[in-house]
Amino acid sequence: MVTNTPKLASPSYSNTQTVSSDSLRVGCKLFVEKIMGPNEVQYRKAEILSIRKLETSILSEYYVHYVEFNKRLDEWVSGSKLDLSKGVEFPKNKKGKHLTTGAQESSGRGRKAKIAGPGPGRKRKLSIHDPSSPGFHERNPLGIPSPLDDRPDVEEENSPHSERQSSQHPETYSKEKEIEKLRTSGSMTQCVNEVARVKNLNRIQMGKYEIEGWYFSPYPPQYAHAELIYICEFCLCYFLTLKTFSRHRTKCTLLHPPGNEIYRHEDISFFEIDGRKQRTYGRNLSLLSKLFLDHKTLYYDVDPFLFYIMTKNDEYGAHIIGYFSKEKESLEEYNLACILTLPQYQRMGFGKLLISFSYELSKIEEKIGSPEKPLSDLGLLGYRAYWAETIVELLIEFKGEVTLSDISVATSITVQDVLHTLQSIDSLKYYHGQHIICLNDQAINHYYQTKAKSKRYIEPSALKWTPPVFSTAQLRFL
């Protein structure tokens, strides 16, 4: 899939050379074997972003970004997948700057070490807070738990993830600052350097599905070199080997998320989970979701949030499809903070179901809601489709005059989102000195086509939920 992606800072390259794999370094461009589909393999041009030595071998693995492909397709590949016969483009050394070659690894002896940065001629500092550094799990300032760890408090340290913009004003990022941001603004957007982190897991086994990870997620460092990790689809605990996972499954008693079931219709259920009461599950869910969300998730501080887990039910239990989180107390009146449909269930209408359910909760609360911004790329597409379908349906069935406020009250969609949607479907016109809503044939036809394909919907009568009320003490997360 070719999509428009933000371009990396690309250096100028020297003429193509034919070389051995030992001379490869960060910034080189070459052709790499890429599986495009069943029985379809192509060689695509890619840039090496990182290199690491395998723990059990003298061979190296290469983290590559395929040119003109979405970042989520970046992956670790072995040297056997590199095609050196077509030549390699080496980055030129900029005048007056030292060009980092190869991959540098932290020795673990000091608190900081130099490694190759995201591009030639640039360096970033690797602190002990980096999951790729030895001892990270023992000194982890993010408080990532083991499957049985449920301790809320961890050591707080400053973590210099960002490059220095100037010697007088270094940019730092710490757990304390992020918690403060969570508590004051409700934003779960991470430090920009977290977005640029190299993906550390290749594949996960979850139920009957084997899934490729898309982005970096701060699982313990010993999981980074595993070819496959196993995740329990009911409690979301993670394991390195099939043996330990199988032993866990014989002891795990959960057959559904550990919360209150507030909705059941046909084979779909929703469970409400309090991040404070089910802290371990919330953290495991956040780690899992970070594999598929680039910039919008939290790792450890799950207390301020409620999680709504959507499951598909069968004789074996309630299998997680996706979820959305919601702040217990949002000053901006957001009705959703983070949303994800797991990759194995995408393009099946479940994303729209999650969005629709969040607005059903808003209707019961008698509030007008909107998702927290910025949305992920797939989240934005899902919301645009839901807003357009909901608003057009209301306008088709409505008789008489209607205002933007009327639409907002009827749908619980904010006036700003209604206005944006009408503009995007070209249904807002200027007539005789005022703006009017005028549905065009294209919007109407698209609505009926979409409606004919939609097989899943939220049945409001199946929702048994009372808005939770939290005391001041329950909202105190310190």
Secondary structure, 3 states (H helix, E strand, C coil): CECCCCCCCCCCECCCECCCHHHCCCCCEEEEEEEEECCEEEEEEEEEEEEEECCCCCCEEEEEEECCECHHHCEEEEHHHEEHHHCEECECCCCCCCCCCCCCCCCCCCCEEEEECCCCCCEEEEECCCCCCCCCCCCCCCCCCCCCCCCCCCCCCEECCCCCCCCCCCCCEEHHHHHHHHHHHCCCECCHHHHCCCCCCCEEEECCEEEECCCCCCCCHHHCCCCEEEECCCCCCEECCHHHHHHHHHHCCCCCCCCEEEEEECCEEEEEEECCCCHHHHHHHHHHHHCCCCCECCCCCCCCEEEEEEEEEECCEEEEEEEEEEECCCCCCEEECEEEECHHHCCCCHHHHHHHHHHHHHHHHCCCEEECCCCCHHHHHHHHHHHHHHHHHHHHHCCCCCCHHHHHHHHCECHHHHHHHHHHCCCEEEECCEEEECCCHHHHHHHHHHHHHCCCCCCHHHECCCCCCCCCCCCCCC
